Amino acid sequence: MLFDDTRDKRNVMKYDAQAFIDEALETGFSQARELNVSALVFMPEVREMCAADRCGQYGKSWSCPPACGSVDDSAKIAADYSFGIIVQTIGKMRDDFDYENIQATSDKHKDNFSELIERLRSRYDILPMGAGACDICGTCSYPDAP
């Protein structure tokens, strides 16, 4: 999740990374740390994986290609943000094929991520970035409506 401390809705110009980390941990994440935004690399190979449509979401969601724009577009948008945090949810598996706990941990992470976005969006200009296709809405309005 990226933040722009110059566009804080309370007009506070300096961020407190630890406060954001604490809020993420309070939301239920196992780990949260500051992210070096300048180290982010937007890789064309990832977009190529999207084009292969292995997840079945290519061309079906505003958050997926081609609707989300090019790799360069994404990099330019992220470059407008001054810092970020990265969050993690850790689950315990009985074995390598413990699908129930894998799914439960994934669901917990998505729920926590949604809650954190809601909590922070009311106060800050943020760019939430997560893995995989967006599944917030039951059915995406793409391409018919915003």
Chimera marker file (.cmm) of the C-alpha trace (Angstrom):
<marker_set name="trace">
<marker id="1" x="0.000" y="0.000" z="0.000" r="1" g="1" b="0" radius="0.5"/>
<marker id="2" x="1.522" y="3.305" z="-1.069" r="1" g="1" b="0" radius="0.5"/>
<marker id="3" x="1.002" y="6.680" z="0.582" r="1" g="1" b="0" radius="0.5"/>
<marker id="4" x="1.581" y="10.227" z="-0.535" r="1" g="1" b="0" radius="0.5"/>
<marker id="5" x="2.420" y="12.264" z="2.542" r="1" g="1" b="0" radius="0.5"/>
<marker id="6" x="2.163" y="15.490" z="0.538" r="1" g="1" b="0" radius="0.5"/>
<marker id="7" x="-1.538" y="14.797" z="-0.069" r="1" g="1" b="0" radius="0.5"/>
<marker id="8" x="-2.567" y="13.809" z="3.461" r="1" g="1" b="0" radius="0.5"/>
<marker id="9" x="-6.237" y="14.782" z="3.844" r="1" g="1" b="0" radius="0.5"/>
<marker id="10" x="-5.393" y="16.432" z="7.182" r="1" g="1" b="0" radius="0.5"/>
<marker id="11" x="-2.603" y="18.467" z="5.525" r="1" g="1" b="0" radius="0.5"/>
<marker id="12" x="0.093" y="16.779" z="7.604" r="1" g="1" b="0" radius="0.5"/>
<marker id="13" x="3.252" y="16.876" z="5.501" r="1" g="1" b="0" radius="0.5"/>
<marker id="14" x="5.377" y="14.234" z="7.262" r="1" g="1" b="0" radius="0.5"/>
<marker id="15" x="4.323" y="10.628" z="7.623" r="1" g="1" b="0" radius="0.5"/>
<marker id="16" x="4.931" y="8.440" z="10.631" r="1" g="1" b="0" radius="0.5"/>
<marker id="17" x="5.735" y="5.017" z="9.197" r="1" g="1" b="0" radius="0.5"/>
<marker id="18" x="5.424" y="3.341" z="12.589" r="1" g="1" b="0" radius="0.5"/>
<marker id="19" x="1.873" y="4.674" z="12.995" r="1" g="1" b="0" radius="0.5"/>
<marker id="20" x="0.860" y="3.048" z="9.690" r="1" g="1" b="0" radius="0.5"/>
<marker id="21" x="2.612" y="-0.185" z="10.631" r="1" g="1" b="0" radius="0.5"/>
<marker id="22" x="0.860" y="-0.187" z="14.017" r="1" g="1" b="0" radius="0.5"/>
<marker id="23" x="-2.509" y="0.371" z="12.338" r="1" g="1" b="0" radius="0.5"/>
<marker id="24" x="-1.856" y="-2.519" z="9.944" r="1" g="1" b="0" radius="0.5"/>
<marker id="25" x="-0.958" y="-4.809" z="12.842" r="1" g="1" b="0" radius="0.5"/>
<marker id="26" x="-4.077" y="-3.670" z="14.755" r="1" g="1" b="0" radius="0.5"/>
<marker id="27" x="-6.119" y="-4.583" z="11.680" r="1" g="1" b="0" radius="0.5"/>
<marker id="28" x="-4.906" y="-8.178" z="12.006" r="1" g="1" b="0" radius="0.5"/>
<marker id="29" x="-1.846" y="-8.611" z="9.794" r="1" g="1" b="0" radius="0.5"/>
<marker id="30" x="0.936" y="-10.864" z="11.076" r="1" g="1" b="0" radius="0.5"/>
<marker id="31" x="3.679" y="-8.537" z="9.861" r="1" g="1" b="0" radius="0.5"/>
<marker id="32" x="3.938" y="-5.002" z="8.465" r="1" g="1" b="0" radius="0.5"/>
<marker id="33" x="7.026" y="-3.045" z="7.447" r="1" g="1" b="0" radius="0.5"/>
<marker id="34" x="7.942" y="0.120" z="5.611" r="1" g="1" b="0" radius="0.5"/>
<marker id="35" x="8.348" y="-0.356" z="1.858" r="1" g="1" b="0" radius="0.5"/>
<marker id="36" x="11.102" y="1.300" z="-0.162" r="1" g="1" b="0" radius="0.5"/>
<marker id="37" x="8.953" y="2.675" z="-2.988" r="1" g="1" b="0" radius="0.5"/>
<marker id="38" x="11.970" y="3.554" z="-5.119" r="1" g="1" b="0" radius="0.5"/>
<marker id="39" x="12.914" y="-0.154" z="-5.179" r="1" g="1" b="0" radius="0.5"/>
<marker id="40" x="9.642" y="-1.212" z="-6.829" r="1" g="1" b="0" radius="0.5"/>
<marker id="41" x="10.159" y="-2.743" z="-10.261" r="1" g="1" b="0" radius="0.5"/>
<marker id="42" x="7.220" y="-3.061" z="-12.632" r="1" g="1" b="0" radius="0.5"/>
<marker id="43" x="8.069" y="-6.040" z="-14.806" r="1" g="1" b="0" radius="0.5"/>
<marker id="44" x="6.677" y="-6.652" z="-18.304" r="1" g="1" b="0" radius="0.5"/>
<marker id="45" x="6.970" y="-10.395" z="-17.616" r="1" g="1" b="0" radius="0.5"/>
<marker id="46" x="4.213" y="-10.132" z="-15.020" r="1" g="1" b="0" radius="0.5"/>
<marker id="47" x="1.939" y="-8.444" z="-17.563" r="1" g="1" b="0" radius="0.5"/>
<marker id="48" x="2.777" y="-11.259" z="-20.007" r="1" g="1" b="0" radius="0.5"/>
<marker id="49" x="1.574" y="-13.758" z="-17.394" r="1" g="1" b="0" radius="0.5"/>
<marker id="50" x="-1.655" y="-11.761" z="-17.209" r="1" g="1" b="0" radius="0.5"/>
<marker id="51" x="-2.050" y="-11.911" z="-21.002" r="1" g="1" b="0" radius="0.5"/>
<marker id="52" x="-1.813" y="-15.721" z="-20.797" r="1" g="1" b="0" radius="0.5"/>
<marker id="53" x="-5.055" y="-15.478" z="-18.746" r="1" g="1" b="0" radius="0.5"/>
<marker id="54" x="-4.219" y="-18.321" z="-16.365" r="1" g="1" b="0" radius="0.5"/>
<marker id="55" x="-6.495" y="-16.827" z="-13.698" r="1" g="1" b="0" radius="0.5"/>
<marker id="56" x="-9.335" y="-16.154" z="-16.144" r="1" g="1" b="0" radius="0.5"/>
<marker id="57" x="-9.566" y="-12.439" z="-15.333" r="1" g="1" b="0" radius="0.5"/>
<marker id="58" x="-7.811" y="-10.895" z="-18.344" r="1" g="1" b="0" radius="0.5"/>
<marker id="59" x="-10.168" y="-8.374" z="-19.920" r="1" g="1" b="0" radius="0.5"/>
<marker id="60" x="-12.798" y="-8.945" z="-17.209" r="1" g="1" b="0" radius="0.5"/>
<marker id="61" x="-11.826" y="-6.505" z="-14.457" r="1" g="1" b="0" radius="0.5"/>
<marker id="62" x="-10.900" y="-2.840" z="-14.101" r="1" g="1" b="0" radius="0.5"/>
<marker id="63" x="-7.877" y="-3.885" z="-12.030" r="1" g="1" b="0" radius="0.5"/>
<marker id="64" x="-6.525" y="-6.291" z="-14.669" r="1" g="1" b="0" radius="0.5"/>
<marker id="65" x="-5.074" y="-5.791" z="-18.161" r="1" g="1" b="0" radius="0.5"/>
<marker id="66" x="-5.912" y="-4.303" z="-20.485" r="1" g="1" b="0" radius="0.5"/>
<marker id="67" x="-8.129" y="-1.987" z="-18.370" r="1" g="1" b="0" radius="0.5"/>
<marker id="68" x="-5.436" y="-1.200" z="-15.790" r="1" g="1" b="0" radius="0.5"/>
<marker id="69" x="-3.116" y="0.340" z="-18.382" r="1" g="1" b="0" radius="0.5"/>
<marker id="70" x="0.435" y="-0.451" z="-19.368" r="1" g="1" b="0" radius="0.5"/>
<marker id="71" x="3.366" y="-1.409" z="-17.163" r="1" g="1" b="0" radius="0.5"/>
<marker id="72" x="4.766" y="2.090" z="-17.728" r="1" g="1" b="0" radius="0.5"/>
<marker id="73" x="1.424" y="3.647" z="-16.722" r="1" g="1" b="0" radius="0.5"/>
<marker id="74" x="1.439" y="1.649" z="-13.478" r="1" g="1" b="0" radius="0.5"/>
<marker id="75" x="5.040" y="2.634" z="-12.714" r="1" g="1" b="0" radius="0.5"/>
<marker id="76" x="4.241" y="6.324" z="-13.292" r="1" g="1" b="0" radius="0.5"/>
<marker id="77" x="1.224" y="6.186" z="-10.990" r="1" g="1" b="0" radius="0.5"/>
<marker id="78" x="3.222" y="4.487" z="-8.211" r="1" g="1" b="0" radius="0.5"/>
<marker id="79" x="6.060" y="7.000" z="-8.615" r="1" g="1" b="0" radius="0.5"/>
<marker id="80" x="3.699" y="9.739" z="-7.385" r="1" g="1" b="0" radius="0.5"/>
<marker id="81" x="3.651" y="8.133" z="-3.932" r="1" g="1" b="0" radius="0.5"/>
<marker id="82" x="6.363" y="8.914" z="-1.412" r="1" g="1" b="0" radius="0.5"/>
<marker id="83" x="6.348" y="5.813" z="0.797" r="1" g="1" b="0" radius="0.5"/>
<marker id="84" x="4.556" y="2.579" z="1.449" r="1" g="1" b="0" radius="0.5"/>
<marker id="85" x="4.051" y="-0.339" z="3.747" r="1" g="1" b="0" radius="0.5"/>
<marker id="86" x="3.998" y="-4.025" z="2.951" r="1" g="1" b="0" radius="0.5"/>
<marker id="87" x="1.756" y="-6.360" z="4.929" r="1" g="1" b="0" radius="0.5"/>
<marker id="88" x="1.766" y="-10.115" z="5.444" r="1" g="1" b="0" radius="0.5"/>
<marker id="89" x="-0.630" y="-12.684" z="6.844" r="1" g="1" b="0" radius="0.5"/>
<marker id="90" x="0.911" y="-15.906" z="8.106" r="1" g="1" b="0" radius="0.5"/>
<marker id="91" x="-1.072" y="-19.116" z="8.355" r="1" g="1" b="0" radius="0.5"/>
<marker id="92" x="-0.155" y="-22.538" z="9.709" r="1" g="1" b="0" radius="0.5"/>
<marker id="93" x="-0.506" y="-25.509" z="7.395" r="1" g="1" b="0" radius="0.5"/>
<marker id="94" x="-0.779" y="-29.134" z="8.473" r="1" g="1" b="0" radius="0.5"/>
<marker id="95" x="1.059" y="-30.176" z="5.288" r="1" g="1" b="0" radius="0.5"/>
<marker id="96" x="1.908" y="-28.911" z="1.784" r="1" g="1" b="0" radius="0.5"/>
<marker id="97" x="-1.608" y="-29.725" z="0.575" r="1" g="1" b="0" radius="0.5"/>
<marker id="98" x="-3.593" y="-28.087" z="3.394" r="1" g="1" b="0" radius="0.5"/>
<marker id="99" x="-5.919" y="-26.239" z="1.042" r="1" g="1" b="0" radius="0.5"/>
<marker id="100" x="-8.412" y="-25.302" z="3.788" r="1" g="1" b="0" radius="0.5"/>
<marker id="101" x="-5.816" y="-23.351" z="5.786" r="1" g="1" b="0" radius="0.5"/>
<marker id="102" x="-4.304" y="-21.834" z="2.646" r="1" g="1" b="0" radius="0.5"/>
<marker id="103" x="-7.757" y="-20.565" z="1.634" r="1" g="1" b="0" radius="0.5"/>
<marker id="104" x="-8.596" y="-19.399" z="5.177" r="1" g="1" b="0" radius="0.5"/>
<marker id="105" x="-5.344" y="-17.437" z="5.388" r="1" g="1" b="0" radius="0.5"/>
<marker id="106" x="-5.941" y="-15.919" z="1.958" r="1" g="1" b="0" radius="0.5"/>
<marker id="107" x="-9.474" y="-14.892" z="2.969" r="1" g="1" b="0" radius="0.5"/>
<marker id="108" x="-8.202" y="-13.394" z="6.240" r="1" g="1" b="0" radius="0.5"/>
<marker id="109" x="-5.544" y="-11.416" z="4.344" r="1" g="1" b="0" radius="0.5"/>
<marker id="110" x="-8.109" y="-10.066" z="1.857" r="1" g="1" b="0" radius="0.5"/>
<marker id="111" x="-10.502" y="-9.096" z="4.664" r="1" g="1" b="0" radius="0.5"/>
<marker id="112" x="-7.741" y="-7.345" z="6.612" r="1" g="1" b="0" radius="0.5"/>
<marker id="113" x="-6.534" y="-5.586" z="3.462" r="1" g="1" b="0" radius="0.5"/>
<marker id="114" x="-10.045" y="-4.311" z="2.705" r="1" g="1" b="0" radius="0.5"/>
<marker id="115" x="-10.488" y="-3.087" z="6.274" r="1" g="1" b="0" radius="0.5"/>
<marker id="116" x="-7.115" y="-1.320" z="6.276" r="1" g="1" b="0" radius="0.5"/>
<marker id="117" x="-7.901" y="0.365" z="2.961" r="1" g="1" b="0" radius="0.5"/>
<marker id="118" x="-11.213" y="1.615" z="4.335" r="1" g="1" b="0" radius="0.5"/>
<marker id="119" x="-9.606" y="2.909" z="7.529" r="1" g="1" b="0" radius="0.5"/>
<marker id="120" x="-6.787" y="4.751" z="5.770" r="1" g="1" b="0" radius="0.5"/>
<marker id="121" x="-8.579" y="5.997" z="2.660" r="1" g="1" b="0" radius="0.5"/>
<marker id="122" x="-10.708" y="8.369" z="4.730" r="1" g="1" b="0" radius="0.5"/>
<marker id="123" x="-7.576" y="10.147" z="5.952" r="1" g="1" b="0" radius="0.5"/>
<marker id="124" x="-4.916" y="9.729" z="3.271" r="1" g="1" b="0" radius="0.5"/>
<marker id="125" x="-4.320" y="9.556" z="-0.450" r="1" g="1" b="0" radius="0.5"/>
<marker id="126" x="-3.358" y="5.884" z="-0.825" r="1" g="1" b="0" radius="0.5"/>
<marker id="127" x="-2.723" y="3.454" z="-3.654" r="1" g="1" b="0" radius="0.5"/>
<marker id="128" x="-3.609" y="-0.059" z="-2.462" r="1" g="1" b="0" radius="0.5"/>
<marker id="129" x="-1.699" y="-2.707" z="-4.420" r="1" g="1" b="0" radius="0.5"/>
<marker id="130" x="-2.306" y="-6.393" z="-3.834" r="1" g="1" b="0" radius="0.5"/>
<marker id="131" x="-1.610" y="-9.675" z="-5.531" r="1" g="1" b="0" radius="0.5"/>
<marker id="132" x="-4.106" y="-11.125" z="-7.939" r="1" g="1" b="0" radius="0.5"/>
<marker id="133" x="-7.307" y="-9.832" z="-9.429" r="1" g="1" b="0" radius="0.5"/>
<marker id="134" x="-9.638" y="-7.556" z="-7.507" r="1" g="1" b="0" radius="0.5"/>
<marker id="135" x="-12.593" y="-9.410" z="-6.029" r="1" g="1" b="0" radius="0.5"/>
<marker id="136" x="-14.204" y="-6.684" z="-3.941" r="1" g="1" b="0" radius="0.5"/>
<marker id="137" x="-17.433" y="-6.651" z="-5.951" r="1" g="1" b="0" radius="0.5"/>
<marker id="138" x="-19.390" y="-9.818" z="-6.639" r="1" g="1" b="0" radius="0.5"/>
<marker id="139" x="-19.454" y="-8.951" z="-10.345" r="1" g="1" b="0" radius="0.5"/>
<marker id="140" x="-17.140" y="-6.397" z="-11.930" r="1" g="1" b="0" radius="0.5"/>
<marker id="141" x="-18.768" y="-3.618" z="-13.958" r="1" g="1" b="0" radius="0.5"/>
<marker id="142" x="-15.984" y="-3.794" z="-16.561" r="1" g="1" b="0" radius="0.5"/>
<marker id="143" x="-16.276" y="-2.647" z="-19.317" r="1" g="1" b="0" radius="0.5"/>
<marker id="144" x="-19.782" y="-1.208" z="-19.096" r="1" g="1" b="0" radius="0.5"/>
<marker id="145" x="-19.527" y="1.139" z="-16.095" r="1" g="1" b="0" radius="0.5"/>
<marker id="146" x="-16.840" y="2.624" z="-13.869" r="1" g="1" b="0" radius="0.5"/>
<link id1="1" id2="2" r="1" g="1" b="0" radius="0.2"/>
<link id1="2" id2="3" r="1" g="1" b="0" radius="0.2"/>
<link id1="3" id2="4" r="1" g="1" b="0" radius="0.2"/>
<link id1="4" id2="5" r="1" g="1" b="0" radius="0.2"/>
<link id1="5" id2="6" r="1" g="1" b="0" radius="0.2"/>
<link id1="6" id2="7" r="1" g="1" b="0" radius="0.2"/>
<link id1="7" id2="8" r="1" g="1" b="0" radius="0.2"/>
<link id1="8" id2="9" r="1" g="1" b="0" radius="0.2"/>
<link id1="9" id2="10" r="1" g="1" b="0" radius="0.2"/>
<link id1="10" id2="11" r="1" g="1" b="0" radius="0.2"/>
<link id1="11" id2="12" r="1" g="1" b="0" radius="0.2"/>
<link id1="12" id2="13" r="1" g="1" b="0" radius="0.2"/>
<link id1="13" id2="14" r="1" g="1" b="0" radius="0.2"/>
<link id1="14" id2="15" r="1" g="1" b="0" radius="0.2"/>
<link id1="15" id2="16" r="1" g="1" b="0" radius="0.2"/>
<link id1="16" id2="17" r="1" g="1" b="0" radius="0.2"/>
<link id1="17" id2="18" r="1" g="1" b="0" radius="0.2"/>
<link id1="18" id2="19" r="1" g="1" b="0" radius="0.2"/>
<link id1="19" id2="20" r="1" g="1" b="0" radius="0.2"/>
<link id1="20" id2="21" r="1" g="1" b="0" radius="0.2"/>
<link id1="21" id2="22" r="1" g="1" b="0" radius="0.2"/>
<link id1="22" id2="23" r="1" g="1" b="0" radius="0.2"/>
<link id1="23" id2="24" r="1" g="1" b="0" radius="0.2"/>
<link id1="24" id2="25" r="1" g="1" b="0" radius="0.2"/>
<link id1="25" id2="26" r="1" g="1" b="0" radius="0.2"/>
<link id1="26" id2="27" r="1" g="1" b="0" radius="0.2"/>
<link id1="27" id2="28" r="1" g="1" b="0" radius="0.2"/>
<link id1="28" id2="29" r="1" g="1" b="0" radius="0.2"/>
<link id1="29" id2="30" r="1" g="1" b="0" radius="0.2"/>
<link id1="30" id2="31" r="1" g="1" b="0" radius="0.2"/>
<link id1="31" id2="32" r="1" g="1" b="0" radius="0.2"/>
<link id1="32" id2="33" r="1" g="1" b="0" radius="0.2"/>
<link id1="33" id2="34" r="1" g="1" b="0" radius="0.2"/>
<link id1="34" id2="35" r="1" g="1" b="0" radius="0.2"/>
<link id1="35" id2="36" r="1" g="1" b="0" radius="0.2"/>
<link id1="36" id2="37" r="1" g="1" b="0" radius="0.2"/>
<link id1="37" id2="38" r="1" g="1" b="0" radius="0.2"/>
<link id1="38" id2="39" r="1" g="1" b="0" radius="0.2"/>
<link id1="39" id2="40" r="1" g="1" b="0" radius="0.2"/>
<link id1="40" id2="41" r="1" g="1" b="0" radius="0.2"/>
<link id1="41" id2="42" r="1" g="1" b="0" radius="0.2"/>
<link id1="42" id2="43" r="1" g="1" b="0" radius="0.2"/>
<link id1="43" id2="44" r="1" g="1" b="0" radius="0.2"/>
<link id1="44" id2="45" r="1" g="1" b="0" radius="0.2"/>
<link id1="45" id2="46" r="1" g="1" b="0" radius="0.2"/>
<link id1="46" id2="47" r="1" g="1" b="0" radius="0.2"/>
<link id1="47" id2="48" r="1" g="1" b="0" radius="0.2"/>
<link id1="48" id2="49" r="1" g="1" b="0" radius="0.2"/>
<link id1="49" id2="50" r="1" g="1" b="0" radius="0.2"/>
<link id1="50" id2="51" r="1" g="1" b="0" radius="0.2"/>
<link id1="51" id2="52" r="1" g="1" b="0" radius="0.2"/>
<link id1="52" id2="53" r="1" g="1" b="0" radius="0.2"/>
<link id1="53" id2="54" r="1" g="1" b="0" radius="0.2"/>
<link id1="54" id2="55" r="1" g="1" b="0" radius="0.2"/>
<link id1="55" id2="56" r="1" g="1" b="0" radius="0.2"/>
<link id1="56" id2="57" r="1" g="1" b="0" radius="0.2"/>
<link id1="57" id2="58" r="1" g="1" b="0" radius="0.2"/>
<link id1="58" id2="59" r="1" g="1" b="0" radius="0.2"/>
<link id1="59" id2="60" r="1" g="1" b="0" radius="0.2"/>
<link id1="60" id2="61" r="1" g="1" b="0" radius="0.2"/>
<link id1="61" id2="62" r="1" g="1" b="0" radius="0.2"/>
<link id1="62" id2="63" r="1" g="1" b="0" radius="0.2"/>
<link id1="63" id2="64" r="1" g="1" b="0" radius="0.2"/>
<link id1="64" id2="65" r="1" g="1" b="0" radius="0.2"/>
<link id1="65" id2="66" r="1" g="1" b="0" radius="0.2"/>
<link id1="66" id2="67" r="1" g="1" b="0" radius="0.2"/>
<link id1="67" id2="68" r="1" g="1" b="0" radius="0.2"/>
<link id1="68" id2="69" r="1" g="1" b="0" radius="0.2"/>
<link id1="69" id2="70" r="1" g="1" b="0" radius="0.2"/>
<link id1="70" id2="71" r="1" g="1" b="0" radius="0.2"/>
<link id1="71" id2="72" r="1" g="1" b="0" radius="0.2"/>
<link id1="72" id2="73" r="1" g="1" b="0" radius="0.2"/>
<link id1="73" id2="74" r="1" g="1" b="0" radius="0.2"/>
<link id1="74" id2="75" r="1" g="1" b="0" radius="0.2"/>
<link id1="75" id2="76" r="1" g="1" b="0" radius="0.2"/>
<link id1="76" id2="77" r="1" g="1" b="0" radius="0.2"/>
<link id1="77" id2="78" r="1" g="1" b="0" radius="0.2"/>
<link id1="78" id2="79" r="1" g="1" b="0" radius="0.2"/>
<link id1="79" id2="80" r="1" g="1" b="0" radius="0.2"/>
<link id1="80" id2="81" r="1" g="1" b="0" radius="0.2"/>
<link id1="81" id2="82" r="1" g="1" b="0" radius="0.2"/>
<link id1="82" id2="83" r="1" g="1" b="0" radius="0.2"/>
<link id1="83" id2="84" r="1" g="1" b="0" radius="0.2"/>
<link id1="84" id2="85" r="1" g="1" b="0" radius="0.2"/>
<link id1="85" id2="86" r="1" g="1" b="0" radius="0.2"/>
<link id1="86" id2="87" r="1" g="1" b="0" radius="0.2"/>
<link id1="87" id2="88" r="1" g="1" b="0" radius="0.2"/>
<link id1="88" id2="89" r="1" g="1" b="0" radius="0.2"/>
<link id1="89" id2="90" r="1" g="1" b="0" radius="0.2"/>
<link id1="90" id2="91" r="1" g="1" b="0" radius="0.2"/>
<link id1="91" id2="92" r="1" g="1" b="0" radius="0.2"/>
<link id1="92" id2="93" r="1" g="1" b="0" radius="0.2"/>
<link id1="93" id2="94" r="1" g="1" b="0" radius="0.2"/>
<link id1="94" id2="95" r="1" g="1" b="0" radius="0.2"/>
<link id1="95" id2="96" r="1" g="1" b="0" radius="0.2"/>
<link id1="96" id2="97" r="1" g="1" b="0" radius="0.2"/>
<link id1="97" id2="98" r="1" g="1" b="0" radius="0.2"/>
<link id1="98" id2="99" r="1" g="1" b="0" radius="0.2"/>
<link id1="99" id2="100" r="1" g="1" b="0" radius="0.2"/>
<link id1="100" id2="101" r="1" g="1" b="0" radius="0.2"/>
<link id1="101" id2="102" r="1" g="1" b="0" radius="0.2"/>
<link id1="102" id2="103" r="1" g="1" b="0" radius="0.2"/>
<link id1="103" id2="104" r="1" g="1" b="0" radius="0.2"/>
<link id1="104" id2="105" r="1" g="1" b="0" radius="0.2"/>
<link id1="105" id2="106" r="1" g="1" b="0" radius="0.2"/>
<link id1="106" id2="107" r="1" g="1" b="0" radius="0.2"/>
<link id1="107" id2="108" r="1" g="1" b="0" radius="0.2"/>
<link id1="108" id2="109" r="1" g="1" b="0" radius="0.2"/>
<link id1="109" id2="110" r="1" g="1" b="0" radius="0.2"/>
<link id1="110" id2="111" r="1" g="1" b="0" radius="0.2"/>
<link id1="111" id2="112" r="1" g="1" b="0" radius="0.2"/>
<link id1="112" id2="113" r="1" g="1" b="0" radius="0.2"/>
<link id1="113" id2="114" r="1" g="1" b="0" radius="0.2"/>
<link id1="114" id2="115" r="1" g="1" b="0" radius="0.2"/>
<link id1="115" id2="116" r="1" g="1" b="0" radius="0.2"/>
<link id1="116" id2="117" r="1" g="1" b="0" radius="0.2"/>
<link id1="117" id2="118" r="1" g="1" b="0" radius="0.2"/>
<link id1="118" id2="119" r="1" g="1" b="0" radius="0.2"/>
<link id1="119" id2="120" r="1" g="1" b="0" radius="0.2"/>
<link id1="120" id2="121" r="1" g="1" b="0" radius="0.2"/>
<link id1="121" id2="122" r="1" g="1" b="0" radius="0.2"/>
<link id1="122" id2="123" r="1" g="1" b="0" radius="0.2"/>
<link id1="123" id2="124" r="1" g="1" b="0" radius="0.2"/>
<link id1="124" id2="125" r="1" g="1" b="0" radius="0.2"/>
<link id1="125" id2="126" r="1" g="1" b="0" radius="0.2"/>
<link id1="126" id2="127" r="1" g="1" b="0" radius="0.2"/>
<link id1="127" id2="128" r="1" g="1" b="0" radius="0.2"/>
<link id1="128" id2="129" r="1" g="1" b="0" radius="0.2"/>
<link id1="129" id2="130" r="1" g="1" b="0" radius="0.2"/>
<link id1="130" id2="131" r="1" g="1" b="0" radius="0.2"/>
<link id1="131" id2="132" r="1" g="1" b="0" radius="0.2"/>
<link id1="132" id2="133" r="1" g="1" b="0" radius="0.2"/>
<link id1="133" id2="134" r="1" g="1" b="0" radius="0.2"/>
<link id1="134" id2="135" r="1" g="1" b="0" radius="0.2"/>
<link id1="135" id2="136" r="1" g="1" b="0" radius="0.2"/>
<link id1="136" id2="137" r="1" g="1" b="0" radius="0.2"/>
<link id1="137" id2="138" r="1" g="1" b="0" radius="0.2"/>
<link id1="138" id2="139" r="1" g="1" b="0" radius="0.2"/>
<link id1="139" id2="140" r="1" g="1" b="0" radius="0.2"/>
<link id1="140" id2="141" r="1" g="1" b="0" radius="0.2"/>
<link id1="141" id2="142" r="1" g="1" b="0" radius="0.2"/>
<link id1="142" id2="143" r="1" g="1" b="0" radius="0.2"/>
<link id1="143" id2="144" r="1" g="1" b="0" radius="0.2"/>
<link id1="144" id2="145" r="1" g="1" b="0" radius="0.2"/>
<link id1="145" id2="146" r="1" g="1" b="0" radius="0.2"/>
</marker_set>
